[in-house]
Amino acid sequence: MKRYLYPMIFSFCLSAGLKAQQQKVWGDWTVWGEQAGGMYMNPVIPSDYSDIDCIRVGDDYYAISSTFQFSPGMTVLHSKDLVNWEICGNAVEDLTQIGNALNWNVMDRYARGIWAGTLRYHNGRFYLFFGTPDEGYFMTTAVRPEGPWEPLTPLLSEAGWDDCTAIWDEKGNGYFVGTHFADGYKTYLFKMAEDGKSIDRKSAVLINEGSGREASKLIKVDGWYYLVFSEHKPGIGRYVLAKRSRKVTGPYKEEKQLALPSVEAMEPNQGGIVLGRDNNWYFLTHHGTGDWSGRIVSLLPVTWVDGWPLLGKVLDSKIGTMKWSSDMPFNADEKLSIRRSDDFDGSSLASQWQWNYQPRKEFFSLSERPGWLRLKAYRPLKPNDLLKAGNTLTQRTFRKSENDVVIRMDISHMENGQKAGLCHFSSQHSAIGVVKEGGNRYLEYRENGKMTKGAQIHSRYIWFRSQWGLDGKSYYAYSIDGDNFTSFGTPYQMVWGNYRGDRIGIYCFNDNGENGFVDVDYFHYR
């Protein structure tokens, strides 16, 4: 009897746990992603992978996520089952292709830079299209999603556009869709060259407008072209709709709301609808309306009702709503995961890392001291301002029950005026680090413009740690032996800002000039 009882107890506990989680407030999830028993729990990525789009190529799924001012830009993800994901690369290596405002010597694109895009696969190549609110639309293409990606091609050099998509019809004719948010959120369809490298500005046809309508994705299913997009109405929230037409050029007269705003789930909206390997449809989407963890990623099943793709749980009123758990789309043998820790043993940085703005490449190295990351200091654009300091190396944080980040740093080559350490930031920031003044090194805690000076540090090596949980409150500590840590500074509440969730990073700058460096042995994210 006992051998049958254990699975029953486990199944009951899992079911109770999933049911309880659905009743909790936003962000208070203790389980997420793939679960035992062939199920998964949303979110599938409890981290700021915003402006998601998703396609399937053969047995593989690929997605993209916006990166704003971070470099390299536009993260590319890969999955075998739509639930477990890994980073397979970043598509835009040099942000100065977009404009010099994204470079380390200007740094003038917080909340801007690379916004939402669309990923497509056509005739054996991947095509990536995206917009920036200041510079316009760009595209790049690659044979493999890992790259190399071609240099950017400008498509429309005008400010005020966002959230684009593209499609090819059965004859190979290309079409591009973009939203002019600066002019009442009017969405236009353009003729596009088959190689995706130009659009005909004069061919613009208005196909949608109003109520903050954006996040367009154009797909074709069973002879219908569907323009899937989101809409925002004050006091109601943001939700997903679709228009459809038998012709790609329209007219798109039929319209259907696909899901409720789901305000309690922070409005799942922007994403990609994709046919799964199990022949079922899914919607990979972001949601989050202003929270320290950013816009996280969930997977909703899609049910086709009367020719419309309803998202999530289908209500009796024939509309979708948020669904927190469902069956796994596919049981892949290999369970992919997003890499976080790094021992800096490679010849290039791992793909989870992104610099705050385009870095000054001669001021960091993985080869000058093999197995270590060397960060060389130079002046920030504004004295003692972390958000105006170049070569800050960052990655996304996760909203999990327990997060523990530790770095080991060699500070023996610091020079007067230099500061280095471990930081959190979005529009605000905090950090624990070391400052060198008058030939001596001191511990320093900083929270925005307020600095707290600590004890003098005599050792060559120092360890810095940040710990946080579901509340996003970071507790900093330091160690001089790697085993015994001492708390320092006040608890820091991570925040949302510049359309981004919190980032964790390693910084190094010098208010006095181009003097000094630190070496980082490892970054361990447990």
N, C-alpha and C positions, 0 to 999 in steps of 0.2 A: 504494500500500500504506500509506503514512504516514497518509493522511487517515482510515483505518480504525483504525490503531494507537492514536492518541491517545485516542479514546473507550474503547477496551479497557483502556488503561493507567489512565485516570481511574477507570473502573468497578472495576478491580481494587484500586486504592489506596483508593477509598471503602469498598469491601467490607472490605478489610483493616483500615482505620481503625475502622469500626463494630464489627468483630469484636474488635479489640484493646480498644476502649473498654468493651465488655461484660465484659471480663475484669479491668478495673481496679477499684480500691477506690472506695467511695462518694465522690462529690464530685470525683473526678479526671477530670472530663470536659473535653475540649478542643474538642469540637463539640457542638452542641445545637440543637434546633428544626429548621426546614426545611433539608434538604440538597439538593444537585443530584441529578438522576436520579429525581425524584419520590418521595423518601423523607424521613422525618423521624427525628430522634434525640431520645430523652428525656434530660433533661427538656425540656419545651417552654417552661417559664418557670423559669429557675434562680434563683429568688428566693422570698421568704417570703410566698407567697399561700396561706395556710393555710385549712383548713375549706372547701374548694371545693364548690360545687354548680353544675350546668350544665343549661341547657335550650336548645332550638332553637325559634325563632319564624320561620317562613318560611325564608328563605335565611340567616338570621343566628343566631349562637350567643351566648348571654349566660351569664355566670358571676358568682358572688359570692365574696368572701373576707372572713373575719372580721378585725376590726381592734382588738379589746380596748379599751384606753383612748384610742386615737388618734381625733382628730377632723379632718374629718368621718368618720363611721363607716360601715362595711360597703361595701367597694369593689365596684363593678360593672364587669365586663370585657365586651368585645365581640370577636367573631371571625367571620371568613367561612369558616374552614377547620379550626377546632379546634386549630391549631398556632400560628398567629401571632395575637397578642392585643394589644388596646389597652385603656386605661382610659377608660370613657365616663362615669364619675361616681362619686359616693359618696352613699348613700341617706339617711344620718342626719346632717343638718347640725348639729343642736344636741344634744349628748349629755346636757345637763341635763334633757331630756325623760325620760331613763331614771332619773336621780337626781343629786343635787348632789354626790355623792362623785366624779363624773367631771368636776367643774368645776376651774378653775385654783386656786381658793381652798381646795380640800380634797385633791385628788389622791390618792385612796385606792382605786384599782382596778387596780393593777398585777397582771397575770395574770388579770384578770377583765374586766368590761365586756362588750363585744359578742363573744359566742362564735359557734359555728356556726349557720347558718341555712339556709333553703331558698328558692329562687326559683321562682315559678310564673307561668304566663300563662293567663288565663281571661277569656273574653268581652271581649277587646280591651284588657285591662289586665294590668300586671305586679303581682304580689303578692310581698312579701318578708316572711318570718317569721323571727324569731331569738330566742335566749334569752340571758339574762345569769344567772350562777349566784347572784347576790344578789337581783336584782329581779324575775326571772321572764321571761315571754314577751311579745313585742311584735310588731306588724305595721305595715306601711305599704304604700301602693299608688301606682302612677303609670301614666299612659298611655304615657309614653316611658321607657326605661331611664335616659336622661340626667337624668330628672326634669322638673319638680319632683315630689318625693315628698311625700305627705301627712304631716302631723304624726303621730307615733307613737300607736298605739292599744294600751293594755295588754290582754293576753289572759288572763294568769294571774299575779297578783301574789303569788308564793310563791318563796322561795329553794330551791335544791337541784335545779333542773331544767336540762336542756341539750338540744342537738341535736334540733331539731324538723323536721317536714315536714308537708305538706298536700296534699290532692287533692280534686277534685270528681268525682262519678260522672256517668253519662250523663244523669241527671235533674237535674243541677245541685245536688245535695246536697253540702255541704262537710264534710270530715273533717280533723281535725288530730291529729298524732302527736307525743308528747313523752316524753322519758325522765327519770324521777325518779332521778337518780344518787345522791342522798342516801339513798335507800331501796332499796339493792341493785340499782340500774340497772334498775328496772322501767319498761317502756315501755307507754304507754296510748294508746288511740284515743279521741278525743273527737268529738262532733258539733260542727260549726262552721257559723256563719251563712254564707249564700251570699256576702255581701260580705266575708267573712273577718275581720270586726271583733269577733267574740265567739265563745267556745266554751262549751259546756255542761259545767261541771265535774262535775256529777252523772252525766253520760253515760259517764264513763270506763270503758273496757273494757281489761283487761290483755291484751296481745298478745305480750309478749316480756319476758324478764328474765334477769339473771345474767351472770357472767364479764366484767364491764365492757362489756356490750353497749350501744352508742350509735351515733351517726352515721347515724341512720335516714333512709332515703329511700323514699317510697312511689310506685311507678309502676304503670301498667297496660299490659300487652302481650298481645295475642291472647286476650283474655277472662280473663286471670289478673291478680290484684293481687299485686305483689311488694313485700315489705318487705325492702329491702336495708340491711344494717347491718354494723358491725364488732364483733369480739369480741377480748378480750385474755386470754391465759392465761400465768401466770408460767412462765418458762423456755422458752416457745414463741414468744410474740410476739403481734402483732395482725394479724388477717386478716379477710377479707370473707365474709359469709354472706348467705343470703336465705331468707325464708319466703314461702309463697305460699298464696293462697286464691282461690276463684271469686267470693267476696263481699268487698267492701271492709271489711265489719265482721267478717270472719273466719268460722270459726276458722282461724288460721294454723298448721296442724299440720305440713305438709310443710316440711322444712328441708334446705338444701344448702350446703356450703362451696364458695365460688366461686373462691377463690384460696389459695395457700399464704402463710404469713407473709412470705416473701422477706426474711429478716432482712438479707441482704447488700445489699438495695435499700432498707433502712430502712423496711420495712413499708408499702407503698402500701395505703391503706385508705379514708379518707373521700373521697367524691366523688359525682359524678352520672353515671348511665347515660343516654345520649342516642342517638337515631336520627340518623345522618348524612345529608347531602344525597345521598350515594352509595348510600343504602339499606342501609348497614352500620351496626352499633352500636359505640359507643365509651364508654369509662369515663375521665372526666377526674378525676384524683385527686391528692391531696397525699401526700407521704411525707417522713420525717425524724423521728428519735426523740431529738433533742437535739444540735444542731449549730449553729455560728455562722450558717449561711446560712438556718436556719429550716426550715420545711416547704415544699418546692418542689413544682412541678406537673409531672406527666407524663400522657401520653395512652396508654391501653391499648386495643387492639382487643378487642371482645367477640364471642365465638362462642357461639351458642345450641346447646346439646347436651341432648337429652331435655327440652326446655322450660325449661332453666336458663341464665342468662347467665354464661358462664365468662369470667374476666378475664385478658387478656394471652395468653401462649403456653399452649396447651392441651396438657397432658401425656397420655401414654397412659392414665394412671389417671383421666382425665376430671376434671381440676382445673386451674385456671389458675395461672400464675406470672408474675413480672415479665418484660416484653418491652421491650428498650431501643430497638429500631428497628422501623419498619414503613412501609408505603406511605402517602403523603399522602392524607387523606380527600377532598380537593378541591383543585384548582389554581386558587386565586383570583387575579384580575388584580392586585388591590391587596394588598400585603403590609403588614399592620398591625404596629405595634410599640408597646411601652410607653415612653412619653415619660419622660425623666429630666432633661435639661438645662432651664434656664429663664433667660431674660433679664429677667423681671419687667416685661414691656412691656404686659401685659394689665390689665384693670380688676379682675380677680379672680385668685386663685391657681389655677394649673394643677392638674388632678385627681390628679396623683401625690403632691401634698403633703398631709401630715396633721400637725396639731399634737399635741404630747404633752399630752393632756387638752384639754378645751374651753378655747379661748384667751380671753384678755381682749381683746376685739376693738378697743377704743379704743387699744390699745397696739401696734398694727401698722398699716401703711398702704402702699398701692400708688399713692396719688394725691398725697400731700404732696410727693413728688419723683418725678414721672413717669419710668418706666423703672427705678426702684429700689424695693427692698423696705425700708421703714423699720421697724426693731424698736426699740421704746421699752422702757427698763429699769424694773423694779420689783423689790421684795424677793422672794426665794424663801421658801417656807414654812419652810425650814431654812437657816440661813446657809451660803453657799458650797457648796450642794448642787445640782448640776445636775439630778438626778432629782426635785428638789422646786422647780424653777424653772419658772414658766409661760411660755407663748409661745415654746417651742422648736419650730421648724419642721423636720419630718423627712420622709424617704422611705425606702423599702426599698433595701437594697443587693443587688447581684447577685453570684452566684458564677461569675465568669468568669476567664479566664486573666489579663486585664489590666483593671484599673479605675483610673481617674484622675479625681478630683474636684477642681476648683479654684473657689474663690469670690474675688471682689474686694469689699473692704469699705472704706467711708469711716468712719474712726474719729475724725474731727476734733471730733465733738460728744459724746464720752464725758465722763463726770463721775466724780469720786472714788468708789471703791467698785464701779464698773461692770466687768463682764467680758463679753466677746463673742468668738465665734470659730466654729470648725468642730469637730463632735464625732461620735463613734460611741457608741451605747449600746444595751443591752438591760437586763439586771439590773445590769450593771456598765457603766462608761463610761470614755472617754478624750477628750481634746480638746486642740486647739492654738488659742490665742487671745491676746487682749490684756487686761491688767488696768490700770486707772488708779488710782494711789496717790500722794498728796501732790502732785497736779498733774502728775505724769509718767505716761507710758504705758510698760508693760513687756510683753515677750513672756512667755507663760505656757503650760506644758504641764501637764496634769492627768491623773491616772489614778486614778479613784475618789477617795479622800481625800488623795492625795499630790500636792503642787504643786511644780513646778520653775520658778523664776523665771529669765527670760532677759534679753537685752539691752534697753536702753531704745529705744523706737520714736519717732522724731521725725517721720516722714512722715505725711501726711494719709491716704494709701491704703496698704492692705496686702493681700496675696494669701495665702490659706491653701490647702494642698493635702494630700490623702490619697490614697495609692496602695496597692492590695492585689491579690493574685492568688488562686489557688484555695485557698491555705492560710489565707486570712482574716487575714493579718497586715498591719496598717496601718502605713505609714511616713509620718509627717507632715513637712511642710516649709513655709517661708514665704518671701515675696519682697516687696521694696519697689519693684520695677519691673515685675513681671509676667512677666519673662523668666528671671531668674536666681534659682533657689530654693536655700535652705539648709535642710538637715535640722535638726530640733529635736525633742527628746524621744526616748523609747525606743520601739522597735517595739511595737505594741499588738496582742495576740491577741484578735480579736473573739470573742464568746462567745454561747451560747444562754442565755436567761433569761426568766422570766415567760411561758413558752410562746411566746416570740418569738425570731426570728433578729435579727441586728444591724441597726440603723438608722443612717443618717447624718443629721446635722442641723445647723442653724444656731441658736446660742443667744445670748441677751442678757439679763443680769439685773444688779441692783445691790443689794448687801447693805446699803447705807446708806439707800435709799429710792427714790422714784419720780423718778429723775434720770438724764438722758443718753439718747442713742440712737445707733444705728449705721445706716448705709444700705448695702444689699447690691446691687451692680450686676448680678451674675449668679452662677449656679450652673451650672458646666459639668461634666457627667458624660460622660467619653469612654469 
